[in-house]
């Protein structure tokens, strides 16, 4: 009877495991800070994500981040070959993205006192 070889394909390398462990210890001690804002990380999930991200940067064996966009290949469209517009199908306004209501309101507040007096009568 032939014996099967147990597959030892790890999802995460030892390096990734140690990286996440180090980051978790930092988070528990209150020393872990997020990258851009520098705020203290309080979420356990966020701490794990930071550890995996650092491990990826160093080249450790870690599955790709499902939230990041892949840089290669074409995505198939599900709507019969129709392309979606980059703006999500919305018309662009001439006011640089502002709605008409806000520009009208802004215009009314910048009138001078003299023009307000003349319209009150």
N, C-alpha and C positions, 0 to 999 in steps of 0.2 A: 504494500500500500504506500502510495507516494504522499509525503508530507508537504503541506503547503508552507511556503515562506511567508511569514507575517510582513505585511507592507509597513514600512516605517516612514511613511511620508508625513512629516510634521507640517502643520499649517504655519506655525510660527517657530522661528529659530530660537535657540537658547539666548542669543544676543538680544532678540526682541523681548524675550521673557525678562531678562535682567534689566533691560531699559525701562520696561513698564513697572517693574518692582521698585526701581530707584525713584521713578516719578511718583509712584503711589506713596512712598515713604515721605517724599518732599511735601506732597499734598496734605498728608496727615499731620505733619509738623507745622503746616501753614506757611511754607516757604515757596510753594509752587505758584508762579505767576503766569498769566496768559501773555502771548507774544506781543500783540500790537498795543493793547490798552494798558498792559501792566497790572491789571486787577488781579486780586488773589483768586485762585481757583478753588471753589468749594464743592463742585460736583465731582463725584467719583467717575462718572462716565467721561467727563471732559478730561480728567487726569489721564485716564486710559488712552483716550484719543491723542493726547499730546505725546504720551510715551510711544505709541505706535507710529506717529508721524515722525518723531525723532529717529526711531529705528529705521524707518523707510529711507530717510535722508542719508543714514550711514550705510545703507546697502544691505540691511538684514533681510532675511526671508520673511516677508509679511504680505498677506493678501492685499490687493489694491483697494484703495478707499472707494467704497461704493458711491460716495457723495461727490467725488471729484470727477470732472469731465475727462474722458479719455482723449488723447491727442491724435489718434489715428483712426482711419476707416470712415466710411460713410454710414450714416444712419438711414435705415429704410423708413419711408413715410408710409403711414397706415391709411391715408386718405386717397388712395388710388393715384398716387404720383403727383398730387398737388403740393406745391411748396408753401410753407407757412412764411408769412412776412416776418421780418426781424422785429417789428414794433408790435407784434401780437395782433395785427389786424386793425389797429387804431389809426385814425387820421392824425397827422401831425398838425399842431396849431401854429399859427404865425407868431404867437406870443411867447414862444420858447417853452412850451409845456404847461404854462399857466392857463387856468380856465378863464373864460370871459368874465365871469362873475367877480373874480378877485381883482381883475384889472379895472373893472368899472368901479368897484369899491375904492380901490387905491386912487383912481382919478378924482373921485369926489372928495376925498380927504385932503387933497393937495391944492384945492382951490384957495384963492386969496380971500381975505376978510371982505375986501371991497366987492368982489363978485358975489359973495354970499349975501351981503346986505342988499344988493340990487335985485336979487331974485326973491327975497322975502316979501316985499311990498305989502 
